[in-house]
Amino acid sequence: MNTVTDHMIRKAVPADLPAIVALLADDPLGAAREAPGPPLDPCYGEAFAAIARDPNQLLAVVDDGGTVIGCLQITFIPGLSRRGMLRGQIESVRVAAARRKSGLGRLMLVWAIAECRRRGCGLVQLTTDKSRADAQRFYHSLGFTASHEGMKLAL
């Protein structure tokens, strides 16, 4: 557990799941692809269980007095390239609408980068949707560079 100003960043627990899914759904892109319920679709519980079992996954939340106000997921990717470098992949970064533009997102990313460094990563990477211009500016301000073109294939 780590404290960020008045908030605690901690590993997510099953009771956090409805709040995490609500955060993921709370924007135009997420609203089209998530189903926050109620009731919560069982697929989220199954995914949470798989994440919790995998030591290369860290689903973290920002807890403000028992209320989840932010979340992110880090995947630690072992690989052979770059001399066997471990990479940290940060995804699903969300801050509650009422807390956006407060600096909380920056604190979360600084924490996530430090966690990647602590675990021995030599590189931190992330993706962001091309339509998220504000997010792209935010990540650039943290030192991230758009060095690669990401591609996805829906299955």
C-alpha positions as CSV (number, residue, x, y, z in Angstrom):
1,M,0.0,0.0,0.0
2,N,1.2,3.5,-0.8
3,T,-0.1,6.8,0.1
4,V,-0.5,9.6,-2.5
5,T,-1.4,12.8,-0.6
6,D,-4.7,12.0,1.1
7,H,-5.3,8.9,-1.0
8,M,-4.1,5.3,-0.8
9,I,-3.1,3.3,-3.9
10,R,-3.5,-0.4,-3.2
11,K,-4.1,-3.7,-5.0
12,A,-7.7,-4.0,-6.0
13,V,-9.9,-6.5,-4.1
14,P,-13.2,-8.1,-5.3
15,A,-15.3,-5.6,-3.5
16,D,-13.8,-2.8,-5.7
17,L,-15.0,-4.4,-8.9
18,P,-18.3,-2.5,-9.4
19,A,-16.5,0.8,-8.9
20,I,-13.7,-0.2,-11.3
21,V,-16.2,-1.1,-14.0
22,A,-18.1,2.1,-13.4
23,L,-14.8,4.1,-13.9
24,L,-14.1,2.1,-17.1
25,A,-17.6,3.0,-18.4
26,D,-17.5,6.7,-17.5
27,D,-16.5,8.2,-20.8
28,P,-17.8,8.0,-24.4
29,L,-15.5,5.2,-25.4
30,G,-16.1,3.1,-22.3
31,A,-19.8,3.7,-22.3
32,A,-20.0,1.9,-25.6
33,R,-18.0,-1.1,-24.6
34,E,-18.6,-1.7,-20.8
35,A,-21.7,-2.9,-18.9
36,P,-21.5,-1.5,-15.4
37,G,-24.9,-2.9,-14.4
38,P,-26.4,-3.5,-11.9
39,P,-26.2,-6.4,-11.9
40,L,-22.6,-6.6,-12.8
41,D,-22.0,-9.0,-15.7
42,P,-20.2,-12.2,-14.4
43,C,-17.5,-11.7,-17.1
44,Y,-16.0,-9.0,-14.9
45,G,-15.7,-11.3,-11.9
46,E,-14.1,-14.0,-14.1
47,A,-11.6,-11.5,-15.5
48,F,-10.8,-10.1,-12.0
49,A,-10.1,-13.7,-10.8
50,A,-7.8,-14.3,-13.7
51,I,-5.9,-11.0,-13.0
52,A,-5.7,-11.8,-9.3
53,R,-4.2,-15.3,-10.0
54,D,-1.5,-13.9,-12.4
55,P,1.7,-12.6,-10.7
56,N,2.4,-10.6,-13.8
57,Q,-0.7,-8.5,-13.3
58,L,-1.4,-5.7,-10.9
59,L,-4.8,-4.1,-10.8
60,A,-4.6,-1.1,-8.5
61,V,-7.1,1.4,-7.2
62,V,-6.9,4.8,-5.6
63,D,-8.9,4.6,-2.4
64,D,-10.2,7.9,-0.8
65,G,-11.7,6.9,2.5
66,G,-13.3,3.7,1.2
67,T,-14.4,5.2,-2.2
68,V,-12.5,4.1,-5.3
69,I,-11.7,7.2,-7.3
70,G,-9.1,5.9,-9.7
71,C,-7.8,2.7,-11.2
72,L,-5.1,1.3,-13.5
73,Q,-3.7,-2.0,-14.5
74,I,0.0,-2.9,-15.0
75,T,1.1,-6.0,-16.9
76,F,4.7,-7.1,-16.3
77,I,5.9,-8.6,-19.6
78,P,9.0,-10.8,-19.7
79,G,10.6,-11.0,-23.1
80,L,13.7,-11.8,-25.0
81,S,14.1,-8.6,-26.9
82,R,16.2,-5.8,-25.5
83,R,18.4,-8.4,-23.7
84,G,15.6,-10.0,-21.8
85,M,14.2,-6.7,-20.5
86,L,11.1,-6.8,-18.4
87,R,8.4,-4.3,-19.6
88,G,5.6,-2.7,-17.7
89,Q,2.4,-2.2,-19.7
90,I,0.0,0.3,-18.1
91,E,-3.6,0.2,-19.2
92,S,-7.1,1.1,-18.1
93,V,-6.1,4.3,-16.4
94,R,-9.2,6.0,-15.1
95,V,-10.0,8.8,-12.7
96,A,-13.5,9.6,-11.3
97,A,-15.1,12.4,-13.3
98,A,-15.3,14.6,-10.2
99,R,-11.5,14.2,-9.6
100,R,-10.3,14.8,-13.1
101,K,-7.9,17.8,-13.6
102,S,-6.8,17.5,-10.0
103,G,-3.4,16.0,-10.5
104,L,-4.6,12.6,-9.3
105,G,-3.9,11.0,-12.7
106,R,-0.3,12.3,-12.7
107,L,0.2,10.9,-9.2
108,M,-1.2,7.5,-10.2
109,L,1.2,7.4,-13.2
110,V,4.2,8.4,-11.2
111,W,3.3,5.6,-8.7
112,A,2.8,3.1,-11.6
113,I,6.2,4.0,-13.1
114,A,7.9,3.7,-9.7
115,E,6.2,0.3,-9.3
116,C,7.5,-0.8,-12.7
117,R,11.0,0.3,-11.7
118,R,10.7,-1.4,-8.3
119,R,9.9,-4.7,-10.1
120,G,12.9,-4.4,-12.4
121,C,11.3,-3.1,-15.6
122,G,13.6,-1.4,-18.0
123,L,10.7,0.1,-20.1
124,V,7.2,1.3,-19.4
125,Q,4.7,1.4,-22.2
126,L,1.1,2.2,-22.7
127,T,-1.5,2.7,-25.3
128,T,-4.2,5.3,-25.6
129,D,-7.0,5.6,-28.1
130,K,-6.2,8.0,-30.9
131,S,-9.4,10.0,-30.2
132,R,-8.1,10.8,-26.6
133,A,-6.2,14.0,-27.4
134,D,-6.2,15.1,-23.8
135,A,-4.8,11.7,-22.6
136,Q,-2.1,11.9,-25.3
137,R,-1.0,15.4,-24.1
138,F,-1.0,14.1,-20.5
139,Y,1.2,11.1,-21.3
140,H,3.6,13.3,-23.3
141,S,3.9,15.6,-20.3
142,L,5.1,12.6,-18.2
143,G,7.8,11.8,-20.7
144,F,6.1,9.2,-22.8
145,T,6.9,9.3,-26.6
146,A,4.8,8.1,-29.5
147,S,7.7,5.9,-30.7
148,H,5.6,3.1,-32.3
149,E,2.3,2.7,-34.1
150,G,0.0,0.4,-32.2
151,M,-2.4,-1.9,-34.0
152,K,-5.2,-4.1,-32.8
153,L,-7.3,-6.9,-34.3
154,A,-10.7,-7.6,-32.8
155,L,-11.4,-11.3,-32.5
